[in-house]
Amino acid sequence: MRCVVTGAAGFIGSHLCEELLRQGHEVVGIDAFIPYYDPAIKERNLTPARSHAAFRFHALDLRHDPLDEALRDAEVIFHLAAMAGLVKSWTDFDGYASCNIQATERLLSATRRACPTLTRFLYISTSSVYGRFGSGDETLPTRPISPYGVTKLAGEHLCHAHCDAYGLPLVILRYFSVYGPRQRPDMGYFRFIQWALKREPITVYGDGQQVRGNTYVSDCVEATIRAVQAQIGEVYNIGGGETASVWDILRRLEQFAGYSLPIRQEAARPGDQRYTFADTTKLRRHLNWEARTSLEQGLLAQWQWQQRELRDSGASS
């Protein structure tokens, strides 16, 4: 199977590329290295895939670079590339609109020209499309409360339009709070662990009672690949089976650290979701998928990875 992965150098995209290669597929990776965070981190993410003979990489910006050659004859496209994160979307709407809406439209248009044998186009969306309380199945109303969520929902609508007008073989996946090794440095669990390893005060926004359903990255990747077999037009929640509040996570990290973590609280952030938990009944029923990694196992794996990264960088821990 010839696969194209956009956002291939990112947290989830790099893991997805490696698993596809492990399963014997040909993979074409696309990433723009937009400096949302240090591009050197993305370069390191790509290192394992680059060593594989069946991997080719294109440094392309979906918003304005020619795409047809990189997409040529793709059988499956995994569209992960996006500007992510809630907070920055309030101050850089143009960036989010261009990366999440304009880029998606250009990719869809190029796909029509370059991919006559395409069997699936998987658009990676987010629980943020549901809004403040993202708990339920895929019929939950979409009411995003951040510009990020708005742009991702707009991307879903663009994909549906191309599915209706041109027969795009679309499947939409809504990810819920993915964590694990290579997590983006702006994400909550990465920041908590980094502060804990450096013995620096941990910032908690709001009352700390925000609850997330947590999805370990390898479980997320497995569900994403299984969705290639889903029926065209389906929408699936991708989420693990355990919820935890901010305080729950910090108590677990204290056990790993072996000392009480210094905490400072700040005002709640606009657009922050209050409660998310994915009902994955349809995913289990259609694709026989089940999350395998417990929150305890996954957090420990991320802790150990960040510990090694700090040690290798020469930083104190």
Order of alpha helices (4+ residues) and beta strands (2+ residues): beta-alpha-beta-alpha-beta-alpha-beta-alpha-alpha-beta-beta-alpha-beta-beta-alpha-beta-beta-alpha-beta-beta-alpha-beta-beta-alpha-alpha
